[in-house]
Amino acid sequence: MTALLVIDVGTTGLRAAVVDDRLRIIARRYHPNPPSSPAGGLVEFDAQRMADLALDAARTVIDEAGVPIDAVGITNQRASTVVWNRRTGRPIAPGLGWQDLRTVGECITAKAEHGWSIAPNQSITKLSWLLANGGVDVGSGADLAFGTIDSWIAWVLSEGSVHVSDQTNASATTTGMRAVDGSEWNETVCDAFDVPRSMLPDVVDSAGVCGIATALPGAPPIAAMIGDQQASLVGQGCIRPGRAKITFGTGGMLDVCTDGSAPEHAARNASGTYPLPLWSYDGRLAWGVEGIMLSAGSNVDWLRDDLGLIATSEESHDIASDCADSAGVVYVPALLGLGTPAWDYGARGTLLGLTRGSERRHVVRAVLEGIAHRGADLLDAAAADTGTAVSTVRIDGGMSTNPTFAQALANVSGRPIDVAAVSDSTTIGAAFMAGLGIGVWTSIDDIDMLWRPAETVEPNPQFDRSAARTTWARALERSAGWIPELSALDV
């Protein structure tokens, strides 16, 4: 049996898992590790603690699995930024999470002065801020290194012997510092933000041995590095044009595999999706588009933790399924604004259609249906931007196990929904890429033989999709522009 170790670093926690060559998880360990928010809009994390937890989780699952590890795969939240001193191996300051908004002003300035569309979630302005505020004189000869989370974890696993990133994490979409086609670092952008090229990692394929994890028992090779959404895409077998997945976690992320040609720009497309590399292997770079729902499962958390309408997230299905429909109640899940297609940061959550007869179950159902409508919005946007038809949608993430939600998504999107057998498909995708990197599999196409959905949910033929989508469009109009100053932001 081939044993593959995956280290999966998310936004609020990290896990390690040992996966076999049939992509079955045989041991896993999770450590919560939420970021801190010292002030509004600021999202920071302790990168050293993250590294320590990753090592602990990895060593624990290796011990539990009781088998030697053949290769390591790393998958991670993208764009979160760490700067560390090569000599000490320690970060110079807290890492800045991808959600951190402290550099919105720098993004607006870059647009005004250079015409560059740089978003605050990208790494470039975060790196620039850390260099200016990390307490280190960059010009003094300090030996500093920059990395997204994949790069930082690989450095830790290799005990400082490799400083690398892969194409999905180093991309123009993620960092803002790479050429659009992924061929090289963009020196013009780096110079404008005073980023020394000596800080930047070498860029390698997503699958392929790039170092040795000497910090782990047996010193297995590091054979895969890939961003979390791309790992989920691979893990669900979406490796051909027209295949798409949506991960419904805290937020919602649609990724669609397109025809493989490199984009001409890294900016958002007309309908709000943006191009991104999906994986690289054997020197070939695959491409697709991504759309974002800024809040998905967080709306269910809101029902549970803030409103107290449900005791557990799972109870949302039980309560919502107690009624055939929401009795006219409509909910727009815009707690953090609206992403694709509108990108309206000033939109806000909106509950409409309430009457004296509206009950708890109607509100809970409306929340699940509203998240489903946003999923359909992402699919419509991707179709408009790419001309690529998506016939079936594959879903993973915590909400994928909610039957009422999955049925609502099938109904409002008008498509069959394949529910992933493993809700955290990032782990499966990273394990496959690690196996590909050491020759367990010989082609990315081999994932086709290994992926099977837990179930397929068909649209209800009695559901009036046209009427539901028309009502939804009216609700979106009412949620838009609630905070005009934020709605005016174009980053």
N, C-alpha and C positions, 0 to 999 in steps of 0.2 A: 504493500500500500504506500502510495505517495502521500506525505503529510505536508500541508501548506499552511503556514502561519499568516494570518491577516491581522494587521493593526489598523483599526478604523477610528480615526479621530474626528468626532463630530463637534457641533457647536456647544452642546451642554454636557457632553460626556464622551468617553472613549471605550472601545471594546477591543479585546483580542479574541481570536477564534482560531482553532485548528480545523482545517477542512480537508477531506480526503479527495482522491482523484475522481470520485463520482459527485463531487461538490456537495457532500453531506457534512454538516457541522458536527464534529465529534467532541468538542470542548469549547467553552466560551466563558469569558469573564468581562463584566462591565463595571466601570468606575464612573460615577457622576462627577462632572468637573465643569460646572456652569461658569461662564465669565462673570466679571464684576462690572457694575455700572456706577462709577463714582459720581457721575453727574448726568443730566439728561443728554442723550445722544452719544455718550461715551461707552464703549464696550472694550474691556481689557481682559487679559488672562495672564496667569503666571506660567510662562513657557517652561520654566524649570520644573514646576510641579507637574505640568502636562507630560514632560519627558519621564519623570520618575514614575508616574502612574502607568504610562505606556510600558515601561520596562517591567513593572510589577505585574501587570496584567498578562504580558507576553510570557514571562517566566512561569507564572501560575498555570496558564493553560497548557504550556509545554509539559509541565510536571503532571497535570491531570490527564493529558492525552497519553502519556507514557510511551511515546514513539519519537524517534529522531525527526527533526524538521528538515525537509528537503529544500524549501525556499520560503522567502518572506515577501509578502505584498503589503504595500502601504496605500491606504486611501484616506481621504481627508476633506474637511471643510476647506473651501478654496478662498484665496485672497487674503486670509488672515496672515499677519506679518510679524516676523521675528527678526531681530538683529542681535547677533551675539559676537563675543570676542573669541577669535580662533585660538588664542593662546590659553585662555582660561576655560574655554568651552561653555561659558555662561552668558545668558542674555544681558544686555546692557540696560534694559528697561522692560516693563510689562509689554507683552505682545498686544497688538491691536487687532481686534476681531473684525471680520468682514462686515459686520453690522455697524461698526463705529462710524459716526458722522462728523467727527471733529474737523475734517478737512473739506467740508462742503465749500467753504470760501475759496480754497485753493483750486477746486474743480471749476468754479465759476470764473476765476481769474484765468485759468488755462484755456477756457472756451473763449473768453474775451480777447486775450492776447495772442493766442496761437490758433484758435479755431478747433482745438482738440476736444473731443467728447470723452472726458474722463469722469467716471463716477466715483463717489466717495468709497464705494465698496471695493474698488480696485486697489492693488498694493502700492502703486507708485506714490500717491500722496501720503500714505501711511508711512512708507519708508522715509520719505523726505522729512516728515514730522519727527520721526524717531531720531534721525540724524541731527536734527536741530535741537531736540529737547531731551536726548538721552544722556546728557551729561558727559559726553565723550567728544573731544576735539578731533574731528575727522581728519583734519590736516596735520595732526601730530604724529602720524604714522601708525595710529592704532590699527591693528589687524582685524577688521570687522568683516562679518559675513551677513548677507541677507538671505532669508529663505521664507517661502510659504511653509505650511505645516509639514508637507511631505519632505521638504529639504531639511528641516530641523530634525525630524524624527530619524531620517536616514543618517544624519550626522551623529546623532546620539547612539543609534544602533551600531554604527561602524566605529564608535569611539574616536570620532574626528578624522577618519581617514578619507571620507568622501563628502564632497559638497556638490550635490546634484539636484536637479528637478526634472520633471518630465514635461512633455509638450502641453498636456492639459492644464497643468498648474502654472507653467511659465508663460502661457499664452498672452497675447495682447488683450483678450477679453478679461483674463483673470488679473494680470499684473499691470497692464497698461504700458509695459516696457518692451514688449516683443514686437518684431515685425509682424504684420498681419498674416503673412503666409507661414509664420513659425520658423523662418530660416535663420534669424539672428536677433540679437538684442538691438533695440532701436536707440542708437547713440544720440540722436537729436533730442528725444524725450529725456533720456538719462541726463544729458548735459543741462537741459533746462531745469531739472530738479536737483542738480548737483549730486548725482548718484555716481560714485566711482565704479567703473566696470570691474575692478578687482573684487568687489563685494558680491558679484552675481554668480550664481551657481552654473555649472556646466549643465546643458540640457540634453537629456537622453530619451530613448524610447520609453513608452509606458510599460512595455514588456521586454525584458532582457536583463541579464545580470549587470548590475552597476556598482556593486560593492559587497562587502562581507559583514554580516551582523556579528561582530566579535563580542558584543556585549551580551549575547544570548548563548545558552548551552548549545554546543556543537558547532557554533559559528556558521550558520547557514547563509547562503547567498541572498542578497536583496535582489529580487528578480522582477518586481513590479512596483510602479508608482503611478497613481492615477487619481484624479479628482473624484469626489464622492458621487456627483451626479453622473459622470461618465462611467464610473464603476457600476452604478445601478443600471445604466443603459445596457452595458455588456452583460451584466448578471441576468438580465431579462431577455437576452438574445436579440436585442434591437440593433442588429449589425448590418441590416440591408436597407436601401432606400425605401422610405415609407413606413418603416417601423418606428413606433413611438412609445415612450413610457412617461408616466407622471408619478413622481414620488410625493405622496401626501404626508408630510411630517409637520413640523411647526409651521413651515410655509409649504408651498407647492411648486414643484419644478418639472416642467415639461421639457423633454429632450427628444428631438426627431432626427433620425439618420437621413441625410440627403444624398445627393449623387456623388459626393466625394471631392468635388472641385473646391479649391481654396477660395475664400471670399475676397472681394476687392476692398473691403473696409472692415473695421472692427466695431463701427458704430451701430446703434439699433436700426433695424429695418423699419419700413414704413408702418407696419402693423405691430411694432413693439417687441418682436423677438430679436435676437442678436446671434451672429455666427459664433461658433466655437469649435475647437478641435475635440474630437470624441475619443480618440486613442491613436497612438503611433506604435508601429511594430515593423521591424525589418526595414526601417527607413521610410515607410509609407504612413502618411498622415490622413486619417479619415475626418470628415467634416459633417457638421449638422447645425441645427439652430436650437436655441433654448428660449423658453418663456417662463416668467416668474409670477407666482401668486404670493404676495408678501405675507399673507396670513392664511393658514389653512387649519391645521390642528389646533393652533392657538385659540381659535374661536370656540372649540369644544372645551379647551382649558378654561376659557372665560365663563362658559356655562357652569362648569364644575367649581372653580376656585373663587370666582368673583360674584356670580349671581346665585350660586347654590341650587340651581335647578336640577342638577344631576349629582350623584355621589361619586361616580366613577366615569371615566371616558366611555367604557363599554356600555354603561347604562343608557347612553344617548341612543343606541340602536333599540333597546327594549322600549324606551318611552316613545320614540318617533314611530316605531312600527305599530304602535297602539292606535294609530289613526291612518286612514287611507290617503290623506293629503293634509296640507297645512292650513286648510280652511281660509285661504286667501292671504295668509301671513307670508311676507317675503323679507328675507334678510340678505343684505349685502355685506360680505365679510371684508370690510375695509378698515380694520382696526389700526393698521399701519399705513393706510393709503392703498392705492391700486397700482399694481405693476402692469405687466403686459395685458392688454394692448395700450391702455391709456397713459400709464406712468404718471398718475396723478397722486403726488405725495400728500396733497391736502384733502383728498377724499376721506370720508370717515364711515365707520360702521353704521348701517341704517336698517331700522326695523319698521316695516310698513304694513298696512292692511289690518291693523289691530282693531278688534271690536270688543264689545262687552263679553262676547262668547268665546274669545280667544283663550286657549288654555295652555298650560305648560307644555303639553305634548306637541301642540301646534308650533310653538316657538322653537322647541328643540328640533323638530322636523325641518322647519324653515332654515335653521342654521346649517344643517347637513345639506339641504337642497341648494342653499346659496353657495356653499363651497363647491358643489358639483357644477353649478352654472359657471363658476369661475374656471373650473377645469375645461368646460366646453369653450369658454372664451379663449383660452390658451390654444386649443386645437384649431379654432377658427383663424386665429392670428397666424399660426404657423402655416396653415394652408394658404392664406393670402400672401404671406411673405415668400414662400418657396414654390408654390404650385404643386407641392407634393401631397398626394392624397393619402390619408391615414385611415385604413379600413377598420383596424382593431387597436384598442389602447390597452397597454399593459400597465398595471399599477402596483406600487409597493408603498412602504411607509406605514406608520401606525394606523392611519385611517383606512387602509386597504382591507383590514379585517372586519370592517363595519358593514354588514349586509345591506342595511338601509341606504347607506351612502353609496355603495357600489351600484345598487340598482338605480338610484337617482342619477348617478353619472352616466350610466348606460342610456337612461331615458332622455336626458337633456342633450347629450352629445350625439344620440342616434347611432351609437356604435357598440358592438360587443366589447365587454371589459374582461380582460384576462387578469385574474388576481394572482400575484406571485405566491409561490408556495412558501417562500421565506420572506417575511416582511422587510428585512434589512438586506436588500439585494446588493448593496454596496459590498458587503463581505463576500458574497458569491462572485461578483464581478472581479474583485481584486484577487481572489483565490485563483480564478481562471487565468487571469493575466500573469500571475506568478508561475502557474503551471506552464503556460505558453512560453514564458521566459526561459524555462529550463528544459523545454522539449517534451513535457508530458503530452501536450497537444501540439500539432504542427501548423494549425491555421486558426485564425479568429473564427472561421466558419464552424469549427468544431463545437462551439457553444450551442448551436442548433440542436445537436443530438442530446444535449444535457439539460436543456431548459424545458420544463413542463409547468403549466399553471396549476394552482390549486383548484380553480374552477373558472368557468366562463359565464359571465352574467349578460344575458341578452336584453336588449331594450323591450319594454312592455309595448306590444302592438296597439294597446288601447290608449296609450299616453299621447296627449295632444302636444307634441313638441313645439309646433309653430306658435301656439297660444302661450305656452310657458316661456318661450324665448322672447316673445314680444313684451310680456309683462316684465320679464327680467330686464330688458333694455330700458323700460320706463324707470325701474328701480335704480339702475345704474345712474341715470341722469340725475336723480334726486340725491344720490350720495356724493356726486362730483363737486369739487371746488369748495368744500365746506370751510377749509382754511385757505383763503386765497393766496396768502404769502407763500405757503408751501406748494400749492398747486402751480404757482408761477415758476418753480424751480425746474430747470431743464438740464439735468446732469445724468 
